[in-house]
Amino acid sequence: MSLATLLVLADGRLPAGGHAHSGGLETAVSSGRVRTVADVGRFLCGRLFTAGLVAAAFAAAACARPDRWAELDDGLDARTPSPALRKASRAQGRALLRAARAMWPLPAAGREPHHPVALGVVAAAARLDPAAAAVAAAHGSVTGPASAAVRLLGLDPYAVHALLAGLAPDCDRIAADAAARIDDPVDALPAAGAPLLDIGAELHATWEVRLFAS
């Protein structure tokens, strides 16, 4: 595995539209549930162990077997009850594939896959292993909301990045677990849910004015 290639794929500056998504944080801020650095830390932890866990598992599985992407995409769709979240995930997947095609040869896709599945397929094309794909997925599940927190709440960016550093061991552990399950049937992969993220996404989709797409 090339560490430099992993850094390219996980870089927040990759022109794949990640900066336009808050991972549900914008709704949480609007509702008053997230106001301080400590609140952001709890939000990120909750997101990592739910959405991040699922994303890591599906990214690792898609990296191991890119030919299973359609089956994995169906499985992830079943784990995403919110239509707004499905739309956001597929939009991010589409943007990632568009950026990746400029860097690596990718297999043709008959439809726009969810972002974690797209991430796994791209990781395979970049000759990364499933553990690397899982790390990128787990890491991305918290870095996007963390960046959004600074913009939405005007928080100290050093303090927010300290939260990310504190979550790094958890990201590694989740990625390792995901990589160990790449041969599991799709129905046996993690299905951790976050109902408030689903409800918040549906509410967020009704706003006429918003800073983030999700």
C-alpha positions in Angstrom: 0.0 0.0 0.0 1.2 3.5 -0.8 0.8 5.8 2.1 1.2 8.8 -0.2 -1.7 7.5 -2.4 -3.9 7.1 0.7 -3.1 10.7 1.7 -4.2 11.9 -1.8 -7.5 10.0 -1.5 -8.2 11.2 2.1 -7.1 14.8 1.5 -9.9 17.2 2.3 -8.7 19.3 -0.6 -9.5 16.6 -3.1 -12.1 18.2 -5.5 -14.8 15.7 -4.7 -17.3 18.1 -3.0 -16.7 17.0 0.6 -16.5 20.6 1.7 -20.2 21.1 0.8 -21.4 18.5 3.3 -21.6 18.8 7.1 -22.6 15.3 7.8 -25.7 16.4 9.7 -23.9 18.9 11.8 -25.7 22.0 10.4 -29.0 20.6 11.6 -27.6 19.7 15.0 -26.2 23.3 15.4 -29.5 24.8 14.3 -31.5 22.7 16.8 -29.1 23.8 19.6 -27.8 20.3 20.3 -24.2 21.3 19.3 -22.8 24.6 20.5 -19.4 24.0 22.0 -16.2 22.2 21.3 -17.3 19.5 23.8 -20.6 19.1 21.9 -18.7 18.7 18.7 -16.6 16.0 20.2 -19.7 14.1 21.3 -21.2 14.5 17.8 -18.1 13.3 16.1 -17.8 10.3 18.3 -21.4 9.3 17.8 -21.1 9.7 14.0 -17.9 7.7 13.9 -19.4 4.7 15.7 -22.5 4.7 13.6 -22.3 6.2 10.1 -18.5 5.9 10.1 -18.5 2.3 11.1 -20.9 1.4 8.3 -19.0 3.5 5.8 -15.7 1.8 6.7 -17.1 -1.7 6.4 -18.7 -1.0 3.0 -15.6 0.9 1.7 -13.3 -2.0 2.7 -15.6 -4.6 1.1 -15.9 -2.6 -2.1 -12.1 -2.3 -2.2 -11.6 -6.0 -1.8 -14.2 -6.9 -4.4 -15.0 -4.0 -6.7 -17.1 -6.4 -8.8 -19.5 -6.6 -5.9 -20.2 -2.9 -5.9 -23.8 -3.2 -7.0 -24.7 -5.7 -4.3 -22.9 -3.6 -1.7 -24.6 -0.5 -3.0 -28.0 -2.2 -2.5 -27.0 -3.1 1.0 -26.0 0.4 1.9 -29.2 1.7 0.4 -31.1 -0.5 2.8 -29.1 0.9 5.7 -30.0 4.5 4.7 -33.6 5.1 5.5 -33.5 8.9 4.8 -34.1 9.8 1.2 -32.2 13.0 1.8 -29.2 11.1 3.0 -29.3 8.7 0.1 -29.3 11.6 -2.3 -26.4 13.3 -0.5 -24.4 10.0 -0.4 -24.9 9.4 -4.1 -24.0 13.0 -4.9 -20.7 12.6 -3.0 -20.1 9.3 -4.7 -20.6 10.8 -8.1 -18.3 13.7 -7.3 -15.6 11.3 -6.0 -15.7 9.2 -9.1 -15.5 12.2 -11.3 -12.3 13.4 -9.4 -10.8 9.9 -9.4 -11.2 9.4 -13.1 -8.7 12.1 -13.6 -6.2 10.1 -11.6 -6.8 6.3 -12.0 -8.6 4.0 -14.5 -12.0 3.1 -13.0 -14.5 0.4 -13.9 -17.7 1.5 -15.5 -20.7 1.9 -13.1 -24.3 1.5 -14.3 -25.6 3.9 -11.6 -24.3 6.4 -9.1 -23.1 4.4 -6.1 -23.2 5.6 -2.5 -20.0 7.4 -1.4 -18.5 4.6 0.7 -18.9 2.1 -2.1 -17.4 4.6 -4.6 -14.6 5.2 -2.1 -13.8 1.5 -2.0 -13.9 1.1 -5.8 -11.6 4.1 -6.2 -9.2 2.8 -3.5 -9.0 -0.5 -5.4 -8.2 1.4 -8.6 -5.5 3.3 -6.8 -4.1 -0.1 -5.6 -4.8 0.5 -2.0 -5.9 -2.3 0.3 -9.2 -2.7 2.1 -7.8 -1.4 5.4 -6.7 1.8 3.7 -10.1 2.3 2.2 -11.7 1.8 5.6 -9.3 4.3 7.2 -10.2 6.9 4.6 -14.0 6.2 5.1 -13.8 6.4 8.9 -11.6 9.4 8.8 -13.8 11.2 6.4 -16.9 10.6 8.5 -15.6 12.9 11.1 -13.3 15.4 9.3 -16.1 16.8 7.2 -18.4 17.6 10.2 -15.3 18.9 12.1 -14.5 21.4 9.4 -18.2 22.4 9.2 -18.2 23.1 13.0 -15.5 25.7 12.6 -17.4 27.4 9.9 -20.8 27.2 11.5 -19.9 28.0 15.1 -16.6 30.0 14.7 -14.8 27.6 17.0 -11.1 27.5 17.6 -9.8 25.3 14.7 -6.9 24.0 16.9 -9.3 22.7 19.5 -11.5 21.1 16.9 -8.4 19.4 15.3 -7.4 18.2 18.8 -10.8 16.3 18.8 -9.8 14.6 15.5 -6.4 13.6 16.9 -8.2 12.1 19.9 -10.4 10.0 17.6 -7.6 8.7 15.5 -7.1 5.5 17.5 -10.8 4.8 17.2 -10.7 5.4 13.4 -7.8 2.9 13.2 -9.6 0.3 15.3 -12.8 0.6 13.2 -10.9 0.3 10.0 -9.1 -2.8 11.2 -12.3 -4.4 12.2 -13.8 -3.5 8.8 -10.9 -5.0 6.9 -11.3 -8.2 8.8 -14.9 -8.5 7.6 -14.5 -8.1 3.8 -15.6 -11.6 3.1 -18.8 -11.4 5.2 -22.1 -11.5 3.3 -23.6 -8.0 2.7 -26.4 -8.7 5.2 -23.8 -9.4 7.9 -22.0 -6.2 7.5 -22.5 -3.5 10.2 -25.9 -1.7 10.2 -25.4 0.8 13.0 -28.1 3.5 12.8 -28.3 7.1 13.8 -32.0 8.1 13.8 -31.2 11.8 14.7 -29.0 12.0 11.6 -31.9 10.6 9.5 -34.5 12.9 10.9 -32.2 15.9 10.8 -31.4 15.2 7.1 -35.0 15.2 6.2 -35.5 18.5 8.1 -32.4 20.0 6.5 -33.7 19.2 3.0 -36.7 21.5 3.5 -34.7 24.6 4.4 -34.7 27.3 1.8 -31.4 28.7 3.0 -28.5 26.5 4.2 -24.7 26.7 4.1 -24.2 23.0 3.4 -25.8 20.5 1.1 -26.3 18.0 3.9 
